Amino acid sequence: MDYAKISPSIISPLYKSYAEVHASELDQKLILLVETRVSQINGCAYCCHLHAEAIRKDHGIEQVKLDKLPAWFNSSIYSPKEKLALEWCEALTTNIRQSTLDQIKERLDTVFTEKEIVDLTAAISLMNALNRMAVSLGDRSE
């Protein structure tokens, strides 16, 4: 199903917001890491492939970092800032309890600016929405 053509007034703003996130001041490598992790959690093969290609080709993130992404919490290859972003990513994607979100948010406040937190949260939320569209209405990876 080509949902972008079927309902452009709904889907186009999602893609526009996605482009705006990528135009933000937030580190592009960090955005790609969280987008890839969201896509892994949601089982979106199309998005996993898309983001992995961008990571390797356009942003110079080494393959080992991509390989270890599913187990980021047990790896020393990620910076503390990346680990915190990935923790936020997983909490938002898996709907962890509000008390846990509040604890992570407190730590985010010490590492990221308010704008970075908003942009990071938007990146994660948008990727969840786009993954759910692709997985439920037609994975374009075939």
C-alpha positions in Angstrom: 0.0 0.0 0.0 1.4 3.4 -1.0 0.1 5.2 2.0 1.9 8.5 1.1 0.0 8.7 -2.1 -3.3 7.5 -0.6 -3.3 10.1 2.2 -0.7 12.8 1.3 -2.3 15.4 3.6 -1.6 13.2 6.6 1.7 11.5 5.6 3.4 14.5 4.0 3.7 16.4 7.3 5.3 13.4 8.9 8.0 13.4 6.2 8.4 17.2 6.4 8.9 16.8 10.2 11.4 14.1 9.6 13.4 16.4 7.3 13.2 19.2 9.9 14.6 16.8 12.6 17.5 16.0 10.2 18.0 19.7 9.6 18.2 20.5 13.4 21.3 21.2 15.3 21.2 17.7 16.9 24.1 15.5 16.0 23.2 13.6 12.8 25.0 10.5 13.9 23.0 10.5 17.1 19.8 10.8 15.2 20.7 7.9 13.0 21.7 5.7 15.9 18.3 6.3 17.7 16.4 5.9 14.4 18.1 2.6 13.7 17.5 1.4 17.2 13.8 2.3 17.1 13.5 0.5 13.8 15.2 -2.6 15.2 12.8 -2.6 18.2 9.8 -2.2 15.9 11.0 -4.8 13.4 10.9 -2.4 10.4 13.2 -4.1 7.9 12.9 -1.3 5.4 14.0 1.4 8.0 16.7 -0.8 9.5 18.3 -1.1 6.0 17.8 2.6 5.1 19.4 3.9 8.3 22.2 1.3 8.4 23.1 2.4 4.8 23.1 6.1 5.8 25.2 5.3 8.9 27.8 3.4 6.9 28.0 5.5 3.7 27.2 9.1 4.7 28.2 9.5 8.3 31.3 7.4 8.8 30.0 5.4 11.8 32.1 2.3 12.0 30.4 -1.0 11.3 31.2 -2.4 14.8 29.0 0.4 16.3 26.1 -0.7 14.1 26.7 -4.4 14.9 26.6 -3.7 18.7 23.6 -1.5 18.6 21.1 -4.1 19.8 23.2 -4.6 22.9 24.4 -0.9 23.3 23.9 -1.1 27.1 26.6 -3.8 27.4 29.1 -2.1 25.2 31.8 0.5 25.9 31.9 1.6 22.3 29.1 4.2 22.9 29.7 7.5 24.6 27.7 8.3 27.7 25.7 10.8 25.7 24.9 8.1 23.1 23.9 5.6 25.8 21.6 8.1 27.4 20.0 8.9 24.0 19.6 5.2 23.3 18.1 4.7 26.8 15.6 7.4 26.1 14.9 5.9 22.7 14.1 2.5 24.2 12.0 3.9 27.0 9.8 5.9 24.6 9.6 3.1 22.1 8.6 0.4 24.6 6.3 2.6 26.7 8.1 2.3 30.0 6.3 3.7 33.1 6.2 7.4 33.7 8.4 7.2 36.8 11.1 5.6 34.7 10.7 8.3 32.0 11.0 11.0 34.6 14.3 9.5 35.9 15.8 9.3 32.5 14.5 12.8 31.7 16.3 14.2 34.7 19.6 12.8 33.4 18.8 14.1 29.9 18.5 17.6 31.4 22.1 17.4 32.6 23.5 16.4 29.2 21.3 17.9 26.5 19.8 21.4 26.0 16.0 21.7 26.2 15.9 22.1 22.3 18.1 18.9 21.9 15.7 17.0 24.2 12.7 18.2 22.1 14.5 17.4 18.9 15.7 14.0 20.1 12.2 13.1 21.4 10.7 14.2 18.1 13.2 12.1 16.1 12.3 9.0 18.2 8.5 9.7 18.1 8.5 10.3 14.3 10.5 7.1 13.7 8.1 5.1 15.8 5.2 6.6 13.7 7.0 5.9 10.4 7.9 2.4 11.4 4.4 1.6 12.4 3.1 2.9 9.0 5.7 0.8 7.1 5.2 -2.4 9.2 1.4 -2.3 9.3 0.6 -1.0 5.8 3.4 -2.4 3.7 7.1 -2.8 4.3 8.8 -1.3 1.3 11.9 -3.4 1.5 10.7 -6.1 -0.8 
